[in-house]
């Protein structure tokens, strides 16, 4: 499960045009410079990387059952989805 965090950070770093080492878990994606388009691309990358369906609606992100408030929230949400899929 530890690889999930690293991969999510890599994906977010790619969208933010940063090094993974520059991505802090307590920062929001917005603070890292990830715009709405970058967020959508990050979600697609996460889905492909982990073969999961992310419950995220780009048109209504506030109504999505996927916490994007910070990098750590995204990591936790992806870990949960990966664990659920493994069951």
Gaussian input, Z-matrix of N, CA and C with variables (Angstrom, degrees):
# hf/3-21g

backbone

0 1
 N
 C     1     B1
 C     2     B2     1     A1
 N     3     B3     2     A2     1     D1
 C     4     B4     3     A3     2     D2
 C     5     B5     4     A4     3     D3
 N     6     B6     5     A5     4     D4
 C     7     B7     6     A6     5     D5
 C     8     B8     7     A7     6     D6
 N     9     B9     8     A8     7     D7
 C    10    B10     9     A9     8     D8
 C    11    B11    10    A10     9     D9
 N    12    B12    11    A11    10    D10
 C    13    B13    12    A12    11    D11
 C    14    B14    13    A13    12    D12
 N    15    B15    14    A14    13    D13
 C    16    B16    15    A15    14    D14
 C    17    B17    16    A16    15    D15
 N    18    B18    17    A17    16    D16
 C    19    B19    18    A18    17    D17
 C    20    B20    19    A19    18    D18
 N    21    B21    20    A20    19    D19
 C    22    B22    21    A21    20    D20
 C    23    B23    22    A22    21    D21
 N    24    B24    23    A23    22    D22
 C    25    B25    24    A24    23    D23
 C    26    B26    25    A25    24    D24
 N    27    B27    26    A26    25    D25
 C    28    B28    27    A27    26    D26
 C    29    B29    28    A28    27    D27
 N    30    B30    29    A29    28    D28
 C    31    B31    30    A30    29    D29
 C    32    B32    31    A31    30    D30
 N    33    B33    32    A32    31    D31
 C    34    B34    33    A33    32    D32
 C    35    B35    34    A34    33    D33
 N    36    B36    35    A35    34    D34
 C    37    B37    36    A36    35    D35
 C    38    B38    37    A37    36    D36
 N    39    B39    38    A38    37    D37
 C    40    B40    39    A39    38    D38
 C    41    B41    40    A40    39    D39
 N    42    B42    41    A41    40    D40
 C    43    B43    42    A42    41    D41
 C    44    B44    43    A43    42    D42
 N    45    B45    44    A44    43    D43
 C    46    B46    45    A45    44    D44
 C    47    B47    46    A46    45    D45
 N    48    B48    47    A47    46    D46
 C    49    B49    48    A48    47    D47
 C    50    B50    49    A49    48    D48
 N    51    B51    50    A50    49    D49
 C    52    B52    51    A51    50    D50
 C    53    B53    52    A52    51    D51
 N    54    B54    53    A53    52    D52
 C    55    B55    54    A54    53    D53
 C    56    B56    55    A55    54    D54
 N    57    B57    56    A56    55    D55
 C    58    B58    57    A57    56    D56
 C    59    B59    58    A58    57    D57
 N    60    B60    59    A59    58    D58
 C    61    B61    60    A60    59    D59
 C    62    B62    61    A61    60    D60
 N    63    B63    62    A62    61    D61
 C    64    B64    63    A63    62    D62
 C    65    B65    64    A64    63    D63
 N    66    B66    65    A65    64    D64
 C    67    B67    66    A66    65    D65
 C    68    B68    67    A67    66    D66
 N    69    B69    68    A68    67    D67
 C    70    B70    69    A69    68    D68
 C    71    B71    70    A70    69    D69
 N    72    B72    71    A71    70    D70
 C    73    B73    72    A72    71    D71
 C    74    B74    73    A73    72    D72
 N    75    B75    74    A74    73    D73
 C    76    B76    75    A75    74    D74
 C    77    B77    76    A76    75    D75
 N    78    B78    77    A77    76    D76
 C    79    B79    78    A78    77    D77
 C    80    B80    79    A79    78    D78
 N    81    B81    80    A80    79    D79
 C    82    B82    81    A81    80    D80
 C    83    B83    82    A82    81    D81
 N    84    B84    83    A83    82    D82
 C    85    B85    84    A84    83    D83
 C    86    B86    85    A85    84    D84
 N    87    B87    86    A86    85    D85
 C    88    B88    87    A87    86    D86
 C    89    B89    88    A88    87    D87
 N    90    B90    89    A89    88    D88
 C    91    B91    90    A90    89    D89
 C    92    B92    91    A91    90    D90
 N    93    B93    92    A92    91    D91
 C    94    B94    93    A93    92    D92
 C    95    B95    94    A94    93    D93
 N    96    B96    95    A95    94    D94
 C    97    B97    96    A96    95    D95
 C    98    B98    97    A97    96    D96
 N    99    B99    98    A98    97    D97
 C   100   B100    99    A99    98    D98
 C   101   B101   100   A100    99    D99
 N   102   B102   101   A101   100   D100
 C   103   B103   102   A102   101   D101
 C   104   B104   103   A103   102   D102
 N   105   B105   104   A104   103   D103
 C   106   B106   105   A105   104   D104
 C   107   B107   106   A106   105   D105
 N   108   B108   107   A107   106   D106
 C   109   B109   108   A108   107   D107
 C   110   B110   109   A109   108   D108
 N   111   B111   110   A110   109   D109
 C   112   B112   111   A111   110   D110
 C   113   B113   112   A112   111   D111
 N   114   B114   113   A113   112   D112
 C   115   B115   114   A114   113   D113
 C   116   B116   115   A115   114   D114
 N   117   B117   116   A116   115   D115
 C   118   B118   117   A117   116   D116
 C   119   B119   118   A118   117   D117
 N   120   B120   119   A119   118   D118
 C   121   B121   120   A120   119   D119
 C   122   B122   121   A121   120   D120
 N   123   B123   122   A122   121   D121
 C   124   B124   123   A123   122   D122
 C   125   B125   124   A124   123   D123
 N   126   B126   125   A125   124   D124
 C   127   B127   126   A126   125   D125
 C   128   B128   127   A127   126   D126
 N   129   B129   128   A128   127   D127
 C   130   B130   129   A129   128   D128
 C   131   B131   130   A130   129   D129
 N   132   B132   131   A131   130   D130
 C   133   B133   132   A132   131   D131
 C   134   B134   133   A133   132   D132
 N   135   B135   134   A134   133   D133
 C   136   B136   135   A135   134   D134
 C   137   B137   136   A136   135   D135
 N   138   B138   137   A137   136   D136
 C   139   B139   138   A138   137   D137
 C   140   B140   139   A139   138   D138
 N   141   B141   140   A140   139   D139
 C   142   B142   141   A141   140   D140
 C   143   B143   142   A142   141   D141
 N   144   B144   143   A143   142   D142
 C   145   B145   144   A144   143   D143
 C   146   B146   145   A145   144   D144
 N   147   B147   146   A146   145   D145
 C   148   B148   147   A147   146   D146
 C   149   B149   148   A148   147   D147
 N   150   B150   149   A149   148   D148
 C   151   B151   150   A150   149   D149
 C   152   B152   151   A151   150   D150
 N   153   B153   152   A152   151   D151
 C   154   B154   153   A153   152   D152
 C   155   B155   154   A154   153   D153
 N   156   B156   155   A155   154   D154
 C   157   B157   156   A156   155   D155
 C   158   B158   157   A157   156   D156
 N   159   B159   158   A158   157   D157
 C   160   B160   159   A159   158   D158
 C   161   B161   160   A160   159   D159
 N   162   B162   161   A161   160   D160
 C   163   B163   162   A162   161   D161
 C   164   B164   163   A163   162   D162
 N   165   B165   164   A164   163   D163
 C   166   B166   165   A165   164   D164
 C   167   B167   166   A166   165   D165
 N   168   B168   167   A167   166   D166
 C   169   B169   168   A168   167   D167
 C   170   B170   169   A169   168   D168
 N   171   B171   170   A170   169   D169
 C   172   B172   171   A171   170   D170
 C   173   B173   172   A172   171   D171
 N   174   B174   173   A173   172   D172
 C   175   B175   174   A174   173   D173
 C   176   B176   175   A175   174   D174
 N   177   B177   176   A176   175   D175
 C   178   B178   177   A177   176   D176
 C   179   B179   178   A178   177   D177
 N   180   B180   179   A179   178   D178
 C   181   B181   180   A180   179   D179
 C   182   B182   181   A181   180   D180
 N   183   B183   182   A182   181   D181
 C   184   B184   183   A183   182   D182
 C   185   B185   184   A184   183   D183
 N   186   B186   185   A185   184   D184
 C   187   B187   186   A186   185   D185
 C   188   B188   187   A187   186   D186
 N   189   B189   188   A188   187   D187
 C   190   B190   189   A189   188   D188
 C   191   B191   190   A190   189   D189
 N   192   B192   191   A191   190   D190
 C   193   B193   192   A192   191   D191
 C   194   B194   193   A193   192   D192
 N   195   B195   194   A194   193   D193
 C   196   B196   195   A195   194   D194
 C   197   B197   196   A196   195   D195
 N   198   B198   197   A197   196   D196
 C   199   B199   198   A198   197   D197
 C   200   B200   199   A199   198   D198
 N   201   B201   200   A200   199   D199
 C   202   B202   201   A201   200   D200
 C   203   B203   202   A202   201   D201
 N   204   B204   203   A203   202   D202
 C   205   B205   204   A204   203   D203
 C   206   B206   205   A205   204   D204
 N   207   B207   206   A206   205   D205
 C   208   B208   207   A207   206   D206
 C   209   B209   208   A208   207   D207
 N   210   B210   209   A209   208   D208
 C   211   B211   210   A210   209   D209
 C   212   B212   211   A211   210   D210
 N   213   B213   212   A212   211   D211
 C   214   B214   213   A213   212   D212
 C   215   B215   214   A214   213   D213
 N   216   B216   215   A215   214   D214
 C   217   B217   216   A216   215   D215
 C   218   B218   217   A217   216   D216
 N   219   B219   218   A218   217   D217
 C   220   B220   219   A219   218   D218
 C   221   B221   220   A220   219   D219
 N   222   B222   221   A221   220   D220
 C   223   B223   222   A222   221   D221
 C   224   B224   223   A223   222   D222
 N   225   B225   224   A224   223   D223
 C   226   B226   225   A225   224   D224
 C   227   B227   226   A226   225   D225
 N   228   B228   227   A227   226   D226
 C   229   B229   228   A228   227   D227
 C   230   B230   229   A229   228   D228
 N   231   B231   230   A230   229   D229
 C   232   B232   231   A231   230   D230
 C   233   B233   232   A232   231   D231
 N   234   B234   233   A233   232   D232
 C   235   B235   234   A234   233   D233
 C   236   B236   235   A235   234   D234
 N   237   B237   236   A236   235   D235
 C   238   B238   237   A237   236   D236
 C   239   B239   238   A238   237   D237
 N   240   B240   239   A239   238   D238
 C   241   B241   240   A240   239   D239
 C   242   B242   241   A241   240   D240
 N   243   B243   242   A242   241   D241
 C   244   B244   243   A243   242   D242
 C   245   B245   244   A244   243   D243
 N   246   B246   245   A245   244   D244
 C   247   B247   246   A246   245   D245
 C   248   B248   247   A247   246   D246
 N   249   B249   248   A248   247   D247
 C   250   B250   249   A249   248   D248
 C   251   B251   250   A250   249   D249
 N   252   B252   251   A251   250   D250
 C   253   B253   252   A252   251   D251
 C   254   B254   253   A253   252   D252
 N   255   B255   254   A254   253   D253
 C   256   B256   255   A255   254   D254
 C   257   B257   256   A256   255   D255
 N   258   B258   257   A257   256   D256
 C   259   B259   258   A258   257   D257
 C   260   B260   259   A259   258   D258

   B1=1.4677
   B2=1.5354
   B3=1.3154
   B4=1.4668
   B5=1.5231
   B6=1.3316
   B7=1.4506
   B8=1.5216
   B9=1.3302
   B10=1.4693
   B11=1.5217
   B12=1.3167
   B13=1.4658
   B14=1.5254
   B15=1.3296
   B16=1.4667
   B17=1.5235
   B18=1.3312
   B19=1.4663
   B20=1.5231
   B21=1.3363
   B22=1.4730
   B23=1.5254
   B24=1.3212
   B25=1.4771
   B26=1.5318
   B27=1.3387
   B28=1.4686
   B29=1.5272
   B30=1.3317
   B31=1.4649
   B32=1.5263
   B33=1.3251
   B34=1.4685
   B35=1.5282
   B36=1.3250
   B37=1.4679
   B38=1.5268
   B39=1.3271
   B40=1.4637
   B41=1.5331
   B42=1.3252
   B43=1.4673
   B44=1.5245
   B45=1.3305
   B46=1.4660
   B47=1.5243
   B48=1.3420
   B49=1.4584
   B50=1.5312
   B51=1.3337
   B52=1.4619
   B53=1.5245
   B54=1.3173
   B55=1.4555
   B56=1.5265
   B57=1.3416
   B58=1.4711
   B59=1.5336
   B60=1.3263
   B61=1.4743
   B62=1.5292
   B63=1.3361
   B64=1.4684
   B65=1.5280
   B66=1.3342
   B67=1.4644
   B68=1.5238
   B69=1.3202
   B70=1.4629
   B71=1.5268
   B72=1.3345
   B73=1.4576
   B74=1.5182
   B75=1.3333
   B76=1.4662
   B77=1.5268
   B78=1.3239
   B79=1.4668
   B80=1.5186
   B81=1.3188
   B82=1.4657
   B83=1.5218
   B84=1.3228
   B85=1.4588
   B86=1.5253
   B87=1.3219
   B88=1.4592
   B89=1.5335
   B90=1.3270
   B91=1.4700
   B92=1.5260
   B93=1.3164
   B94=1.4639
   B95=1.5277
   B96=1.3239
   B97=1.4588
   B98=1.5150
   B99=1.3434
   B100=1.4609
   B101=1.5288
   B102=1.3270
   B103=1.4657
   B104=1.5288
   B105=1.3145
   B106=1.4676
   B107=1.5195
   B108=1.3241
   B109=1.4658
   B110=1.5293
   B111=1.3132
   B112=1.4643
   B113=1.5125
   B114=1.3280
   B115=1.4619
   B116=1.5194
   B117=1.3296
   B118=1.4617
   B119=1.5367
   B120=1.3294
   B121=1.4667
   B122=1.5240
   B123=1.3426
   B124=1.4704
   B125=1.5227
   B126=1.3370
   B127=1.4699
   B128=1.5376
   B129=1.3444
   B130=1.4649
   B131=1.5303
   B132=1.3289
   B133=1.4655
   B134=1.5197
   B135=1.3353
   B136=1.4640
   B137=1.5277
   B138=1.3319
   B139=1.4704
   B140=1.5294
   B141=1.3301
   B142=1.4634
   B143=1.5201
   B144=1.3232
   B145=1.4599
   B146=1.5233
   B147=1.3218
   B148=1.4628
   B149=1.5188
   B150=1.3404
   B151=1.4651
   B152=1.5286
   B153=1.3335
   B154=1.4658
   B155=1.5223
   B156=1.3302
   B157=1.4536
   B158=1.5214
   B159=1.3061
   B160=1.4663
   B161=1.5229
   B162=1.3438
   B163=1.4714
   B164=1.5244
   B165=1.3333
   B166=1.4633
   B167=1.5126
   B168=1.3222
   B169=1.4554
   B170=1.5264
   B171=1.3228
   B172=1.4651
   B173=1.5224
   B174=1.3278
   B175=1.4637
   B176=1.5252
   B177=1.3354
   B178=1.4598
   B179=1.5287
   B180=1.3499
   B181=1.4748
   B182=1.5317
   B183=1.3341
   B184=1.4704
   B185=1.5251
   B186=1.3267
   B187=1.4699
   B188=1.5234
   B189=1.3136
   B190=1.4592
   B191=1.5179
   B192=1.3248
   B193=1.4540
   B194=1.5274
   B195=1.3319
   B196=1.4579
   B197=1.5153
   B198=1.3202
   B199=1.4646
   B200=1.5270
   B201=1.3303
   B202=1.4674
   B203=1.5225
   B204=1.3432
   B205=1.4700
   B206=1.5197
   B207=1.3241
   B208=1.4679
   B209=1.5213
   B210=1.3259
   B211=1.4661
   B212=1.5309
   B213=1.3359
   B214=1.4698
   B215=1.5292
   B216=1.3388
   B217=1.4672
   B218=1.5263
   B219=1.3161
   B220=1.4688
   B221=1.5295
   B222=1.3362
   B223=1.4712
   B224=1.5273
   B225=1.3386
   B226=1.4691
   B227=1.5246
   B228=1.3338
   B229=1.4661
   B230=1.5201
   B231=1.3286
   B232=1.4637
   B233=1.5268
   B234=1.3341
   B235=1.4679
   B236=1.5272
   B237=1.3374
   B238=1.4669
   B239=1.5301
   B240=1.3284
   B241=1.4689
   B242=1.5350
   B243=1.3250
   B244=1.4617
   B245=1.5303
   B246=1.3278
   B247=1.4671
   B248=1.5238
   B249=1.3417
   B250=1.4602
   B251=1.5299
   B252=1.3203
   B253=1.4552
   B254=1.5251
   B255=1.3258
   B256=1.4661
   B257=1.5262
   B258=1.3321
   B259=1.4779
   B260=1.5037
   A1=111.23
   A2=116.79
   A3=119.55
   A4=112.44
   A5=116.92
   A6=120.20
   A7=113.37
   A8=116.58
   A9=120.49
   A10=109.85
   A11=116.43
   A12=120.41
   A13=110.77
   A14=116.59
   A15=120.38
   A16=111.01
   A17=116.87
   A18=120.21
   A19=111.30
   A20=116.60
   A21=119.61
   A22=109.84
   A23=116.67
   A24=120.33
   A25=110.21
   A26=117.51
   A27=120.51
   A28=111.16
   A29=115.91
   A30=120.80
   A31=110.44
   A32=116.79
   A33=120.59
   A34=110.17
   A35=117.53
   A36=121.66
   A37=110.40
   A38=115.93
   A39=120.76
   A40=110.14
   A41=116.80
   A42=120.75
   A43=111.87
   A44=116.37
   A45=120.35
   A46=111.86
   A47=116.61
   A48=123.16
   A49=109.66
   A50=114.13
   A51=122.21
   A52=108.95
   A53=115.55
   A54=120.57
   A55=107.23
   A56=118.19
   A57=119.24
   A58=112.79
   A59=116.65
   A60=120.00
   A61=112.03
   A62=117.21
   A63=121.29
   A64=112.68
   A65=116.78
   A66=121.04
   A67=108.72
   A68=114.83
   A69=121.09
   A70=109.37
   A71=116.76
   A72=121.54
   A73=113.74
   A74=116.66
   A75=118.56
   A76=113.62
   A77=117.43
   A78=120.10
   A79=111.31
   A80=115.44
   A81=120.18
   A82=108.03
   A83=116.04
   A84=119.63
   A85=109.95
   A86=115.56
   A87=120.78
   A88=110.51
   A89=116.48
   A90=120.56
   A91=111.31
   A92=116.45
   A93=121.01
   A94=112.31
   A95=116.38
   A96=120.32
   A97=113.74
   A98=117.42
   A99=120.25
   A100=107.90
   A101=116.26
   A102=119.72
   A103=110.13
   A104=116.87
   A105=120.16
   A106=111.93
   A107=117.02
   A108=120.32
   A109=109.96
   A110=116.24
   A111=120.76
   A112=111.42
   A113=116.38
   A114=121.14
   A115=110.48
   A116=116.26
   A117=120.96
   A118=109.63
   A119=116.88
   A120=119.99
   A121=111.19
   A122=116.38
   A123=120.69
   A124=110.52
   A125=116.53
   A126=121.16
   A127=109.57
   A128=117.17
   A129=120.44
   A130=110.48
   A131=116.95
   A132=121.21
   A133=111.26
   A134=116.25
   A135=121.08
   A136=109.59
   A137=116.48
   A138=120.00
   A139=110.77
   A140=116.22
   A141=120.27
   A142=111.67
   A143=117.12
   A144=121.52
   A145=112.62
   A146=115.61
   A147=119.55
   A148=113.42
   A149=117.02
   A150=122.09
   A151=110.62
   A152=114.86
   A153=121.45
   A154=109.35
   A155=116.33
   A156=122.70
   A157=107.32
   A158=116.79
   A159=121.14
   A160=108.49
   A161=116.67
   A162=119.72
   A163=110.66
   A164=114.92
   A165=120.23
   A166=109.38
   A167=116.02
   A168=121.77
   A169=107.39
   A170=116.31
   A171=120.69
   A172=112.02
   A173=116.59
   A174=119.80
   A175=111.89
   A176=116.02
   A177=120.62
   A178=110.09
   A179=116.68
   A180=119.42
   A181=113.19
   A182=116.50
   A183=119.20
   A184=112.07
   A185=116.94
   A186=120.71
   A187=111.65
   A188=117.23
   A189=120.78
   A190=110.32
   A191=114.50
   A192=121.16
   A193=109.04
   A194=115.44
   A195=121.30
   A196=107.13
   A197=116.41
   A198=121.68
   A199=110.93
   A200=116.15
   A201=120.63
   A202=111.08
   A203=116.67
   A204=120.23
   A205=112.71
   A206=118.10
   A207=121.50
   A208=109.01
   A209=115.19
   A210=119.76
   A211=109.36
   A212=117.22
   A213=119.50
   A214=111.20
   A215=117.69
   A216=120.90
   A217=110.51
   A218=116.74
   A219=120.80
   A220=109.52
   A221=116.50
   A222=120.74
   A223=110.09
   A224=117.07
   A225=121.22
   A226=111.10
   A227=116.49
   A228=120.78
   A229=111.00
   A230=117.26
   A231=120.94
   A232=109.71
   A233=117.79
   A234=120.56
   A235=110.40
   A236=116.38
   A237=120.91
   A238=110.72
   A239=117.21
   A240=121.08
   A241=111.23
   A242=116.77
   A243=120.72
   A244=109.71
   A245=117.07
   A246=121.44
   A247=110.61
   A248=116.67
   A249=120.66
   A250=110.97
   A251=115.54
   A252=119.62
   A253=110.60
   A254=116.85
   A255=121.43
   A256=112.01
   A257=116.64
   A258=120.40
   A259=112.59
   D1=-21.62
   D2=-177.18
   D3=-63.24
   D4=-28.59
   D5=179.94
   D6=-66.86
   D7=-20.71
   D8=179.92
   D9=-61.38
   D10=-49.56
   D11=-177.83
   D12=-58.00
   D13=-48.34
   D14=-177.97
   D15=-61.37
   D16=-42.98
   D17=-177.94
   D18=-67.60
   D19=-42.05
   D20=178.10
   D21=-61.94
   D22=-42.90
   D23=178.63
   D24=-62.45
   D25=-41.19
   D26=177.69
   D27=-60.06
   D28=-44.20
   D29=-179.06
   D30=-63.90
   D31=-45.39
   D32=179.81
   D33=-65.49
   D34=-41.80
   D35=178.90
   D36=-60.22
   D37=-41.31
   D38=179.40
   D39=-59.92
   D40=-44.97
   D41=-179.61
   D42=-69.04
   D43=-31.37
   D44=-178.70
   D45=-87.82
   D46=-3.08
   D47=-175.89
   D48=54.65
   D49=51.68
   D50=178.14
   D51=-129.59
   D52=167.18
   D53=170.32
   D54=-79.91
   D55=144.98
   D56=177.35
   D57=-52.33
   D58=-33.17
   D59=-179.71
   D60=-67.45
   D61=-17.49
   D62=179.05
   D63=-88.56
   D64=-5.22
   D65=-178.09
   D66=-92.40
   D67=112.68
   D68=179.70
   D69=-93.72
   D70=137.11
   D71=-176.59
   D72=-61.51
   D73=-27.79
   D74=-176.09
   D75=-88.84
   D76=-1.69
   D77=179.06
   D78=-85.68
   D79=151.30
   D80=173.65
   D81=-81.19
   D82=159.79
   D83=177.31
   D84=-63.82
   D85=-35.66
   D86=178.24
   D87=-61.70
   D88=-43.29
   D89=179.49
   D90=-63.57
   D91=-28.24
   D92=178.16
   D93=-81.51
   D94=-7.37
   D95=178.60
   D96=93.18
   D97=15.63
   D98=178.06
   D99=-85.80
   D100=114.99
   D101=179.74
   D102=-85.30
   D103=-178.14
   D104=-175.98
   D105=-62.00
   D106=-36.81
   D107=178.05
   D108=-66.98
   D109=-43.22
   D110=177.96
   D111=-62.99
   D112=-36.21
   D113=178.06
   D114=-62.93
   D115=-45.69
   D116=179.17
   D117=-60.95
   D118=-43.97
   D119=179.00
   D120=-64.07
   D121=-38.33
   D122=177.98
   D123=-63.49
   D124=-42.32
   D125=178.91
   D126=-61.22
   D127=-45.19
   D128=178.54
   D129=-60.30
   D130=-43.53
   D131=179.51
   D132=-62.79
   D133=-41.09
   D134=178.52
   D135=-63.23
   D136=-44.58
   D137=179.77
   D138=-60.58
   D139=-44.08
   D140=-179.65
   D141=-67.56
   D142=-42.65
   D143=-176.42
   D144=-63.74
   D145=-38.65
   D146=-174.15
   D147=-109.22
   D148=0.98
   D149=-179.07
   D150=53.30
   D151=51.28
   D152=179.47
   D153=-127.96
   D154=164.11
   D155=172.82
   D156=-104.38
   D157=119.89
   D158=178.91
   D159=-91.82
   D160=123.72
   D161=-179.31
   D162=-76.77
   D163=74.51
   D164=-176.65
   D165=-131.73
   D166=129.76
   D167=176.84
   D168=-112.33
   D169=110.37
   D170=-176.92
   D171=-61.83
   D172=-27.33
   D173=179.91
   D174=-76.04
   D175=-27.76
   D176=179.97
   D177=-136.54
   D178=66.33
   D179=-175.52
   D180=-58.49
   D181=-31.09
   D182=-178.60
   D183=-70.16
   D184=-18.11
   D185=179.18
   D186=-97.50
   D187=-0.40
   D188=-177.77
   D189=-78.92
   D190=147.21
   D191=178.43
   D192=-91.13
   D193=49.09
   D194=-177.21
   D195=-147.48
   D196=113.43
   D197=-173.17
   D198=-78.83
   D199=115.82
   D200=178.85
   D201=-114.15
   D202=22.70
   D203=-174.72
   D204=-69.19
   D205=-25.81
   D206=177.79
   D207=-154.74
   D208=168.13
   D209=178.66
   D210=-60.81
   D211=-43.26
   D212=-178.74
   D213=-64.54
   D214=-34.24
   D215=177.79
   D216=-65.75
   D217=-40.24
   D218=178.37
   D219=-65.02
   D220=-45.14
   D221=178.54
   D222=-58.07
   D223=-47.35
   D224=-178.91
   D225=-62.27
   D226=-41.34
   D227=-179.79
   D228=-65.30
   D229=-41.17
   D230=179.43
   D231=-67.90
   D232=-43.06
   D233=178.38
   D234=-58.53
   D235=-40.52
   D236=178.80
   D237=-63.67
   D238=-45.35
   D239=179.67
   D240=-63.95
   D241=-40.07
   D242=179.45
   D243=-65.92
   D244=-41.62
   D245=179.27
   D246=-64.79
   D247=-41.44
   D248=179.84
   D249=-64.48
   D250=-37.86
   D251=-179.28
   D252=-68.22
   D253=-31.62
   D254=-178.33
   D255=-70.93
   D256=-21.93
   D257=-178.44
   D258=-69.64

